Amino acid sequence: MASAADIRKRLDRLLLNAREFLKVKEDPKSGSLARDGPFKSRLGLSLGYQEWYTEALATVRQLAPDRLAEFEELYSGEAAARQKLDATVAFSIRHYLSGLRVRMPPGEAAADHAGLFRARASQQLAILASLSVRLDSALADIRGLVQAELLDNEIDAARVLAKARHLRAAGVVAGVVLERHLAAVCDRHQVPVRKGRPTLSDYFDLLKGADVIDTPTWRRLQHLGDIRNVCCHAKERDPKPEEVEDLVEGVEKTTKTLF
């Protein structure tokens, strides 16, 4: 996954490039792009915008899916067309790049098509600019979803191993899931972990000492840690099926309730 710094650089570049679209002007007589604008031909404008829109759309989809439909509508104008809104209201970026024009009733001034294009592009720019404010929280949400999915997959793998009576292997996998999740919980609560290779017991004690977990939770985690140790150490007695089942279920519950 790209870092916050990388995505912020991408956002800054997209915002800078978007400002070029706000400078688009038309010659009032010929309808062609004005010579003092950033684009010398309508084809150049279309190619430049489409390249920008593809990357900007992916960025909005990743960071602000709740704004995606709005961002797309500013380009397509499809929803406005279905609602049969006023032609200038429904006029979209896609229409402008395609060369479509609004026919105004006799006696009314011609529509400012370049102005309509700039207005839609300006709204898209504003949506992108708002992402900079919510970038860190959005990335945290994405990382959380990815981590949760990975943990769920590994817990399912442990459950399959347990059913096949590969009890030690199931316990090891469940223990790794628990350890990884507790490391993330420490990071989220800014609990410092000073050991280079902390054990499960270290995580239990650190979280209890920081008041992230209470004593009953600490005892329950200690119980899970004891079962995991039986599974990991060959010199110990063999783990019982019901113990491994308790471990897998307990780890799953911990990943769903301890954040």
ChimeraX commands (.cxc) that place a marker at each C-alpha (Angstrom):
marker #1 position 0.00,0.00,0.00 radius 0.5
marker #1 position 1.26,3.48,-0.81 radius 0.5
marker #1 position 2.36,5.57,2.16 radius 0.5
marker #1 position 0.55,8.68,3.31 radius 0.5
marker #1 position 3.47,10.75,1.99 radius 0.5
marker #1 position 3.22,9.16,-1.47 radius 0.5
marker #1 position -0.53,9.72,-1.67 radius 0.5
marker #1 position -0.15,13.30,-0.45 radius 0.5
marker #1 position 2.36,13.96,-3.24 radius 0.5
marker #1 position -0.09,12.47,-5.74 radius 0.5
marker #1 position -2.87,14.68,-4.39 radius 0.5
marker #1 position -0.70,17.78,-4.59 radius 0.5
marker #1 position 0.18,16.98,-8.22 radius 0.5
marker #1 position -3.46,16.34,-9.15 radius 0.5
marker #1 position -4.54,19.61,-7.52 radius 0.5
marker #1 position -1.81,21.53,-9.32 radius 0.5
marker #1 position -2.73,20.01,-12.68 radius 0.5
marker #1 position -6.45,20.63,-12.11 radius 0.5
marker #1 position -5.82,24.36,-11.89 radius 0.5
marker #1 position -4.83,24.31,-15.56 radius 0.5
marker #1 position -8.39,23.32,-16.47 radius 0.5
marker #1 position -9.71,26.39,-14.65 radius 0.5
marker #1 position -7.78,28.58,-17.10 radius 0.5
marker #1 position -9.56,27.23,-20.19 radius 0.5
marker #1 position -11.10,30.02,-22.29 radius 0.5
marker #1 position -12.79,30.15,-25.67 radius 0.5
marker #1 position -12.54,32.68,-28.43 radius 0.5
marker #1 position -16.07,34.21,-28.45 radius 0.5
marker #1 position -16.10,34.46,-32.25 radius 0.5
marker #1 position -14.70,31.13,-33.39 radius 0.5
marker #1 position -15.55,29.00,-30.34 radius 0.5
marker #1 position -12.05,27.54,-30.41 radius 0.5
marker #1 position -9.77,27.58,-27.40 radius 0.5
marker #1 position -8.20,30.94,-26.70 radius 0.5
marker #1 position -4.54,31.19,-27.67 radius 0.5
marker #1 position -3.50,32.53,-24.27 radius 0.5
marker #1 position -4.90,29.50,-22.44 radius 0.5
marker #1 position -2.89,26.46,-21.28 radius 0.5
marker #1 position -4.25,24.17,-24.05 radius 0.5
marker #1 position -3.78,24.96,-27.72 radius 0.5
marker #1 position -6.36,22.52,-29.10 radius 0.5
marker #1 position -9.53,20.81,-27.94 radius 0.5
marker #1 position -7.84,17.45,-28.53 radius 0.5
marker #1 position -4.97,18.45,-26.25 radius 0.5
marker #1 position -7.46,19.52,-23.58 radius 0.5
marker #1 position -9.39,16.27,-23.89 radius 0.5
marker #1 position -6.27,14.10,-23.65 radius 0.5
marker #1 position -4.92,16.08,-20.71 radius 0.5
marker #1 position -8.19,16.02,-18.81 radius 0.5
marker #1 position -8.90,12.32,-19.44 radius 0.5
marker #1 position -5.47,11.34,-18.14 radius 0.5
marker #1 position -6.00,13.52,-15.06 radius 0.5
marker #1 position -9.56,12.25,-14.49 radius 0.5
marker #1 position -8.51,8.59,-14.58 radius 0.5
marker #1 position -5.96,9.10,-11.81 radius 0.5
marker #1 position -8.16,11.49,-9.83 radius 0.5
marker #1 position -11.11,9.08,-9.97 radius 0.5
marker #1 position -8.99,6.23,-8.59 radius 0.5
marker #1 position -7.80,8.50,-5.77 radius 0.5
marker #1 position -11.34,9.51,-4.81 radius 0.5
marker #1 position -12.45,5.86,-4.97 radius 0.5
marker #1 position -9.68,4.91,-2.55 radius 0.5
marker #1 position -9.93,7.76,-0.07 radius 0.5
marker #1 position -13.51,9.02,-0.25 radius 0.5
marker #1 position -15.89,6.46,-1.78 radius 0.5
marker #1 position -18.80,8.49,-0.38 radius 0.5
marker #1 position -17.87,11.32,-2.80 radius 0.5
marker #1 position -17.26,9.07,-5.81 radius 0.5
marker #1 position -20.75,9.33,-7.35 radius 0.5
marker #1 position -20.66,13.12,-7.08 radius 0.5
marker #1 position -17.22,13.25,-8.69 radius 0.5
marker #1 position -18.35,11.02,-11.56 radius 0.5
marker #1 position -21.58,12.98,-12.08 radius 0.5
marker #1 position -19.65,16.21,-12.60 radius 0.5
marker #1 position -17.92,14.46,-15.50 radius 0.5
marker #1 position -20.83,12.52,-17.01 radius 0.5
marker #1 position -23.96,14.53,-16.18 radius 0.5
marker #1 position -26.00,11.33,-16.59 radius 0.5
marker #1 position -28.12,11.79,-13.45 radius 0.5
marker #1 position -28.96,15.38,-14.38 radius 0.5
marker #1 position -29.94,14.27,-17.88 radius 0.5
marker #1 position -32.29,11.61,-16.49 radius 0.5
marker #1 position -33.94,14.22,-14.31 radius 0.5
marker #1 position -34.41,16.44,-17.39 radius 0.5
marker #1 position -32.91,19.45,-15.69 radius 0.5
marker #1 position -32.19,22.74,-17.41 radius 0.5
marker #1 position -29.71,22.22,-20.26 radius 0.5
marker #1 position -27.03,24.42,-18.73 radius 0.5
marker #1 position -27.41,22.64,-15.36 radius 0.5
marker #1 position -27.10,19.22,-17.02 radius 0.5
marker #1 position -24.16,20.31,-19.18 radius 0.5
marker #1 position -21.15,18.28,-18.02 radius 0.5
marker #1 position -17.43,18.02,-18.59 radius 0.5
marker #1 position -18.02,15.06,-20.89 radius 0.5
marker #1 position -20.37,17.15,-23.03 radius 0.5
marker #1 position -17.83,19.95,-23.33 radius 0.5
marker #1 position -14.97,17.64,-24.29 radius 0.5
marker #1 position -17.22,15.93,-26.84 radius 0.5
marker #1 position -17.95,19.25,-28.53 radius 0.5
marker #1 position -21.65,19.31,-27.61 radius 0.5
marker #1 position -23.25,22.72,-27.15 radius 0.5
marker #1 position -26.39,24.10,-25.51 radius 0.5
marker #1 position -28.85,25.83,-27.84 radius 0.5
marker #1 position -30.32,28.84,-26.08 radius 0.5
marker #1 position -33.81,30.21,-26.91 radius 0.5
marker #1 position -33.93,33.11,-29.39 radius 0.5
marker #1 position -33.07,36.41,-27.78 radius 0.5
marker #1 position -30.99,34.89,-24.96 radius 0.5
marker #1 position -27.23,35.15,-24.74 radius 0.5
marker #1 position -25.20,32.16,-25.84 radius 0.5
marker #1 position -24.17,29.79,-23.07 radius 0.5
marker #1 position -20.65,30.14,-21.74 radius 0.5
marker #1 position -19.61,26.54,-22.38 radius 0.5
marker #1 position -16.01,27.05,-21.26 radius 0.5
marker #1 position -17.35,28.65,-18.08 radius 0.5
marker #1 position -19.60,25.66,-17.45 radius 0.5
marker #1 position -16.63,23.35,-17.94 radius 0.5
marker #1 position -14.54,25.40,-15.51 radius 0.5
marker #1 position -17.34,25.35,-12.93 radius 0.5
marker #1 position -17.57,21.52,-13.02 radius 0.5
marker #1 position -13.78,21.14,-12.93 radius 0.5
marker #1 position -13.64,23.56,-10.00 radius 0.5
marker #1 position -16.07,21.37,-8.04 radius 0.5
marker #1 position -13.97,18.30,-8.76 radius 0.5
marker #1 position -10.89,20.17,-7.58 radius 0.5
marker #1 position -12.71,21.07,-4.34 radius 0.5
marker #1 position -13.54,17.40,-3.72 radius 0.5
marker #1 position -9.89,16.46,-4.22 radius 0.5
marker #1 position -8.74,19.28,-1.95 radius 0.5
marker #1 position -11.01,17.98,0.82 radius 0.5
marker #1 position -9.23,14.61,0.68 radius 0.5
marker #1 position -6.03,16.17,1.96 radius 0.5
marker #1 position -7.76,16.89,5.27 radius 0.5
marker #1 position -9.07,13.35,5.71 radius 0.5
marker #1 position -6.07,11.53,4.23 radius 0.5
marker #1 position -4.60,10.12,7.43 radius 0.5
marker #1 position -7.91,8.87,8.81 radius 0.5
marker #1 position -8.89,7.41,5.42 radius 0.5
marker #1 position -5.63,5.47,5.16 radius 0.5
marker #1 position -6.09,4.19,8.70 radius 0.5
marker #1 position -9.56,2.93,7.75 radius 0.5
marker #1 position -8.17,1.21,4.65 radius 0.5
marker #1 position -5.33,-0.41,6.60 radius 0.5
marker #1 position -7.82,-1.58,9.22 radius 0.5
marker #1 position -10.03,-3.21,6.60 radius 0.5
marker #1 position -7.07,-4.92,4.93 radius 0.5
marker #1 position -5.70,-6.16,8.25 radius 0.5
marker #1 position -9.11,-7.43,9.34 radius 0.5
marker #1 position -9.52,-9.38,6.11 radius 0.5
marker #1 position -6.06,-10.93,6.44 radius 0.5
marker #1 position -6.71,-11.93,10.04 radius 0.5
marker #1 position -10.06,-13.46,9.10 radius 0.5
marker #1 position -8.38,-15.54,6.38 radius 0.5
marker #1 position -5.72,-16.79,8.79 radius 0.5
marker #1 position -8.29,-17.65,11.46 radius 0.5
marker #1 position -10.23,-19.63,8.84 radius 0.5
marker #1 position -6.99,-21.45,7.97 radius 0.5
marker #1 position -6.44,-22.30,11.64 radius 0.5
marker #1 position -10.00,-23.61,11.89 radius 0.5
marker #1 position -9.46,-25.87,8.84 radius 0.5
marker #1 position -6.23,-27.23,10.33 radius 0.5
marker #1 position -7.97,-27.94,13.63 radius 0.5
marker #1 position -10.78,-29.86,11.91 radius 0.5
marker #1 position -8.15,-31.94,10.10 radius 0.5
marker #1 position -6.61,-32.71,13.52 radius 0.5
marker #1 position -3.41,-30.79,12.75 radius 0.5
marker #1 position -3.73,-29.35,16.21 radius 0.5
marker #1 position -0.24,-27.94,16.73 radius 0.5
marker #1 position -0.26,-26.23,13.34 radius 0.5
marker #1 position -3.69,-24.75,14.04 radius 0.5
marker #1 position -2.47,-23.42,17.40 radius 0.5
marker #1 position 0.65,-21.89,15.86 radius 0.5
marker #1 position -1.38,-20.08,13.17 radius 0.5
marker #1 position -3.89,-18.81,15.75 radius 0.5
marker #1 position -1.01,-17.62,17.95 radius 0.5
marker #1 position 0.54,-15.67,15.09 radius 0.5
marker #1 position -2.81,-13.97,14.44 radius 0.5
marker #1 position -3.13,-13.04,18.11 radius 0.5
marker #1 position 0.41,-11.69,18.28 radius 0.5
marker #1 position -0.02,-9.60,15.13 radius 0.5
marker #1 position -3.32,-8.19,16.34 radius 0.5
marker #1 position -1.97,-7.25,19.76 radius 0.5
marker #1 position 1.00,-5.52,18.13 radius 0.5
marker #1 position -1.47,-3.44,16.10 radius 0.5
marker #1 position -3.50,-2.64,19.23 radius 0.5
marker #1 position -0.33,-1.41,20.98 radius 0.5
marker #1 position 0.51,0.75,17.99 radius 0.5
marker #1 position -3.03,2.16,17.83 radius 0.5
marker #1 position -2.99,3.08,21.52 radius 0.5
marker #1 position 0.61,4.34,21.32 radius 0.5
marker #1 position 1.79,1.79,23.86 radius 0.5
marker #1 position 5.59,1.63,23.52 radius 0.5
marker #1 position 7.04,-1.84,22.88 radius 0.5
marker #1 position 10.70,-1.74,23.85 radius 0.5
marker #1 position 11.66,-5.39,23.26 radius 0.5
marker #1 position 12.93,-6.32,19.83 radius 0.5
marker #1 position 11.02,-9.61,19.86 radius 0.5
marker #1 position 8.16,-9.31,22.37 radius 0.5
marker #1 position 6.24,-12.40,23.43 radius 0.5
marker #1 position 2.50,-12.72,23.83 radius 0.5
marker #1 position 2.91,-12.28,27.59 radius 0.5
marker #1 position 4.78,-9.04,26.96 radius 0.5
marker #1 position 1.86,-7.72,24.92 radius 0.5
marker #1 position -0.64,-8.81,27.59 radius 0.5
marker #1 position 1.29,-7.00,30.32 radius 0.5
marker #1 position 1.90,-3.87,28.24 radius 0.5
marker #1 position -1.79,-3.49,27.37 radius 0.5
marker #1 position -2.86,-4.13,30.97 radius 0.5
marker #1 position -0.28,-1.66,32.26 radius 0.5
marker #1 position -1.57,0.98,29.86 radius 0.5
marker #1 position -5.18,0.32,30.96 radius 0.5
marker #1 position -6.15,-0.78,27.45 radius 0.5
marker #1 position -7.43,-4.08,28.84 radius 0.5
marker #1 position -8.84,-4.93,32.26 radius 0.5
marker #1 position -7.85,-7.80,34.54 radius 0.5
marker #1 position -10.51,-10.30,33.32 radius 0.5
marker #1 position -9.42,-9.72,29.71 radius 0.5
marker #1 position -5.77,-10.06,30.72 radius 0.5
marker #1 position -6.54,-13.43,32.37 radius 0.5
marker #1 position -8.47,-14.61,29.30 radius 0.5
marker #1 position -5.57,-13.68,27.04 radius 0.5
marker #1 position -3.13,-15.43,29.37 radius 0.5
marker #1 position -5.25,-18.58,29.00 radius 0.5
marker #1 position -5.04,-18.31,25.21 radius 0.5
marker #1 position -1.31,-17.78,25.47 radius 0.5
marker #1 position -0.92,-20.93,27.58 radius 0.5
marker #1 position -2.72,-23.04,24.96 radius 0.5
marker #1 position -0.63,-21.50,22.20 radius 0.5
marker #1 position 2.57,-22.42,24.11 radius 0.5
marker #1 position 1.44,-26.03,24.40 radius 0.5
marker #1 position 0.93,-26.08,20.61 radius 0.5
marker #1 position 4.31,-24.49,19.85 radius 0.5
marker #1 position 6.57,-26.55,22.11 radius 0.5
marker #1 position 7.01,-30.15,21.01 radius 0.5
marker #1 position 8.30,-31.21,24.44 radius 0.5
marker #1 position 5.01,-30.21,26.01 radius 0.5
marker #1 position 2.05,-32.56,26.11 radius 0.5
marker #1 position -0.09,-32.77,23.00 radius 0.5
marker #1 position -2.82,-30.13,22.79 radius 0.5
marker #1 position -6.39,-31.31,23.12 radius 0.5
marker #1 position -8.89,-30.64,20.30 radius 0.5
marker #1 position -11.15,-28.67,22.63 radius 0.5
marker #1 position -8.21,-26.51,23.75 radius 0.5
marker #1 position -7.29,-25.63,20.18 radius 0.5
marker #1 position -10.92,-24.89,19.45 radius 0.5
marker #1 position -10.97,-22.53,22.46 radius 0.5
marker #1 position -7.79,-20.89,21.20 radius 0.5
marker #1 position -9.09,-20.29,17.67 radius 0.5
marker #1 position -12.45,-19.00,18.88 radius 0.5
marker #1 position -10.80,-16.87,21.55 radius 0.5
marker #1 position -8.40,-15.30,19.06 radius 0.5
marker #1 position -11.25,-14.55,16.68 radius 0.5
marker #1 position -13.24,-12.90,19.48 radius 0.5
marker #1 position -10.20,-10.84,20.46 radius 0.5
marker #1 position -9.71,-9.53,16.92 radius 0.5
marker #1 position -13.37,-8.50,16.79 radius 0.5
marker #1 position -13.63,-6.86,20.21 radius 0.5
marker #1 position -10.19,-5.48,21.16 radius 0.5
marker #1 position -9.16,-2.48,19.06 radius 0.5
marker link #1:1,2 radius 0.2
marker link #1:2,3 radius 0.2
marker link #1:3,4 radius 0.2
marker link #1:4,5 radius 0.2
marker link #1:5,6 radius 0.2
marker link #1:6,7 radius 0.2
marker link #1:7,8 radius 0.2
marker link #1:8,9 radius 0.2
marker link #1:9,10 radius 0.2
marker link #1:10,11 radius 0.2
marker link #1:11,12 radius 0.2
marker link #1:12,13 radius 0.2
marker link #1:13,14 radius 0.2
marker link #1:14,15 radius 0.2
marker link #1:15,16 radius 0.2
marker link #1:16,17 radius 0.2
marker link #1:17,18 radius 0.2
marker link #1:18,19 radius 0.2
marker link #1:19,20 radius 0.2
marker link #1:20,21 radius 0.2
marker link #1:21,22 radius 0.2
marker link #1:22,23 radius 0.2
marker link #1:23,24 radius 0.2
marker link #1:24,25 radius 0.2
marker link #1:25,26 radius 0.2
marker link #1:26,27 radius 0.2
marker link #1:27,28 radius 0.2
marker link #1:28,29 radius 0.2
marker link #1:29,30 radius 0.2
marker link #1:30,31 radius 0.2
marker link #1:31,32 radius 0.2
marker link #1:32,33 radius 0.2
marker link #1:33,34 radius 0.2
marker link #1:34,35 radius 0.2
marker link #1:35,36 radius 0.2
marker link #1:36,37 radius 0.2
marker link #1:37,38 radius 0.2
marker link #1:38,39 radius 0.2
marker link #1:39,40 radius 0.2
marker link #1:40,41 radius 0.2
marker link #1:41,42 radius 0.2
marker link #1:42,43 radius 0.2
marker link #1:43,44 radius 0.2
marker link #1:44,45 radius 0.2
marker link #1:45,46 radius 0.2
marker link #1:46,47 radius 0.2
marker link #1:47,48 radius 0.2
marker link #1:48,49 radius 0.2
marker link #1:49,50 radius 0.2
marker link #1:50,51 radius 0.2
marker link #1:51,52 radius 0.2
marker link #1:52,53 radius 0.2
marker link #1:53,54 radius 0.2
marker link #1:54,55 radius 0.2
marker link #1:55,56 radius 0.2
marker link #1:56,57 radius 0.2
marker link #1:57,58 radius 0.2
marker link #1:58,59 radius 0.2
marker link #1:59,60 radius 0.2
marker link #1:60,61 radius 0.2
marker link #1:61,62 radius 0.2
marker link #1:62,63 radius 0.2
marker link #1:63,64 radius 0.2
marker link #1:64,65 radius 0.2
marker link #1:65,66 radius 0.2
marker link #1:66,67 radius 0.2
marker link #1:67,68 radius 0.2
marker link #1:68,69 radius 0.2
marker link #1:69,70 radius 0.2
marker link #1:70,71 radius 0.2
marker link #1:71,72 radius 0.2
marker link #1:72,73 radius 0.2
marker link #1:73,74 radius 0.2
marker link #1:74,75 radius 0.2
marker link #1:75,76 radius 0.2
marker link #1:76,77 radius 0.2
marker link #1:77,78 radius 0.2
marker link #1:78,79 radius 0.2
marker link #1:79,80 radius 0.2
marker link #1:80,81 radius 0.2
marker link #1:81,82 radius 0.2
marker link #1:82,83 radius 0.2
marker link #1:83,84 radius 0.2
marker link #1:84,85 radius 0.2
marker link #1:85,86 radius 0.2
marker link #1:86,87 radius 0.2
marker link #1:87,88 radius 0.2
marker link #1:88,89 radius 0.2
marker link #1:89,90 radius 0.2
marker link #1:90,91 radius 0.2
marker link #1:91,92 radius 0.2
marker link #1:92,93 radius 0.2
marker link #1:93,94 radius 0.2
marker link #1:94,95 radius 0.2
marker link #1:95,96 radius 0.2
marker link #1:96,97 radius 0.2
marker link #1:97,98 radius 0.2
marker link #1:98,99 radius 0.2
marker link #1:99,100 radius 0.2
marker link #1:100,101 radius 0.2
marker link #1:101,102 radius 0.2
marker link #1:102,103 radius 0.2
marker link #1:103,104 radius 0.2
marker link #1:104,105 radius 0.2
marker link #1:105,106 radius 0.2
marker link #1:106,107 radius 0.2
marker link #1:107,108 radius 0.2
marker link #1:108,109 radius 0.2
marker link #1:109,110 radius 0.2
marker link #1:110,111 radius 0.2
marker link #1:111,112 radius 0.2
marker link #1:112,113 radius 0.2
marker link #1:113,114 radius 0.2
marker link #1:114,115 radius 0.2
marker link #1:115,116 radius 0.2
marker link #1:116,117 radius 0.2
marker link #1:117,118 radius 0.2
marker link #1:118,119 radius 0.2
marker link #1:119,120 radius 0.2
marker link #1:120,121 radius 0.2
marker link #1:121,122 radius 0.2
marker link #1:122,123 radius 0.2
marker link #1:123,124 radius 0.2
marker link #1:124,125 radius 0.2
marker link #1:125,126 radius 0.2
marker link #1:126,127 radius 0.2
marker link #1:127,128 radius 0.2
marker link #1:128,129 radius 0.2
marker link #1:129,130 radius 0.2
marker link #1:130,131 radius 0.2
marker link #1:131,132 radius 0.2
marker link #1:132,133 radius 0.2
marker link #1:133,134 radius 0.2
marker link #1:134,135 radius 0.2
marker link #1:135,136 radius 0.2
marker link #1:136,137 radius 0.2
marker link #1:137,138 radius 0.2
marker link #1:138,139 radius 0.2
marker link #1:139,140 radius 0.2
marker link #1:140,141 radius 0.2
marker link #1:141,142 radius 0.2
marker link #1:142,143 radius 0.2
marker link #1:143,144 radius 0.2
marker link #1:144,145 radius 0.2
marker link #1:145,146 radius 0.2
marker link #1:146,147 radius 0.2
marker link #1:147,148 radius 0.2
marker link #1:148,149 radius 0.2
marker link #1:149,150 radius 0.2
marker link #1:150,151 radius 0.2
marker link #1:151,152 radius 0.2
marker link #1:152,153 radius 0.2
marker link #1:153,154 radius 0.2
marker link #1:154,155 radius 0.2
marker link #1:155,156 radius 0.2
marker link #1:156,157 radius 0.2
marker link #1:157,158 radius 0.2
marker link #1:158,159 radius 0.2
marker link #1:159,160 radius 0.2
marker link #1:160,161 radius 0.2
marker link #1:161,162 radius 0.2
marker link #1:162,163 radius 0.2
marker link #1:163,164 radius 0.2
marker link #1:164,165 radius 0.2
marker link #1:165,166 radius 0.2
marker link #1:166,167 radius 0.2
marker link #1:167,168 radius 0.2
marker link #1:168,169 radius 0.2
marker link #1:169,170 radius 0.2
marker link #1:170,171 radius 0.2
marker link #1:171,172 radius 0.2
marker link #1:172,173 radius 0.2
marker link #1:173,174 radius 0.2
marker link #1:174,175 radius 0.2
marker link #1:175,176 radius 0.2
marker link #1:176,177 radius 0.2
marker link #1:177,178 radius 0.2
marker link #1:178,179 radius 0.2
marker link #1:179,180 radius 0.2
marker link #1:180,181 radius 0.2
marker link #1:181,182 radius 0.2
marker link #1:182,183 radius 0.2
marker link #1:183,184 radius 0.2
marker link #1:184,185 radius 0.2
marker link #1:185,186 radius 0.2
marker link #1:186,187 radius 0.2
marker link #1:187,188 radius 0.2
marker link #1:188,189 radius 0.2
marker link #1:189,190 radius 0.2
marker link #1:190,191 radius 0.2
marker link #1:191,192 radius 0.2
marker link #1:192,193 radius 0.2
marker link #1:193,194 radius 0.2
marker link #1:194,195 radius 0.2
marker link #1:195,196 radius 0.2
marker link #1:196,197 radius 0.2
marker link #1:197,198 radius 0.2
marker link #1:198,199 radius 0.2
marker link #1:199,200 radius 0.2
marker link #1:200,201 radius 0.2
marker link #1:201,202 radius 0.2
marker link #1:202,203 radius 0.2
marker link #1:203,204 radius 0.2
marker link #1:204,205 radius 0.2
marker link #1:205,206 radius 0.2
marker link #1:206,207 radius 0.2
marker link #1:207,208 radius 0.2
marker link #1:208,209 radius 0.2
marker link #1:209,210 radius 0.2
marker link #1:210,211 radius 0.2
marker link #1:211,212 radius 0.2
marker link #1:212,213 radius 0.2
marker link #1:213,214 radius 0.2
marker link #1:214,215 radius 0.2
marker link #1:215,216 radius 0.2
marker link #1:216,217 radius 0.2
marker link #1:217,218 radius 0.2
marker link #1:218,219 radius 0.2
marker link #1:219,220 radius 0.2
marker link #1:220,221 radius 0.2
marker link #1:221,222 radius 0.2
marker link #1:222,223 radius 0.2
marker link #1:223,224 radius 0.2
marker link #1:224,225 radius 0.2
marker link #1:225,226 radius 0.2
marker link #1:226,227 radius 0.2
marker link #1:227,228 radius 0.2
marker link #1:228,229 radius 0.2
marker link #1:229,230 radius 0.2
marker link #1:230,231 radius 0.2
marker link #1:231,232 radius 0.2
marker link #1:232,233 radius 0.2
marker link #1:233,234 radius 0.2
marker link #1:234,235 radius 0.2
marker link #1:235,236 radius 0.2
marker link #1:236,237 radius 0.2
marker link #1:237,238 radius 0.2
marker link #1:238,239 radius 0.2
marker link #1:239,240 radius 0.2
marker link #1:240,241 radius 0.2
marker link #1:241,242 radius 0.2
marker link #1:242,243 radius 0.2
marker link #1:243,244 radius 0.2
marker link #1:244,245 radius 0.2
marker link #1:245,246 radius 0.2
marker link #1:246,247 radius 0.2
marker link #1:247,248 radius 0.2
marker link #1:248,249 radius 0.2
marker link #1:249,250 radius 0.2
marker link #1:250,251 radius 0.2
marker link #1:251,252 radius 0.2
marker link #1:252,253 radius 0.2
marker link #1:253,254 radius 0.2
marker link #1:254,255 radius 0.2
marker link #1:255,256 radius 0.2
marker link #1:256,257 radius 0.2
marker link #1:257,258 radius 0.2
marker link #1:258,259 radius 0.2
view
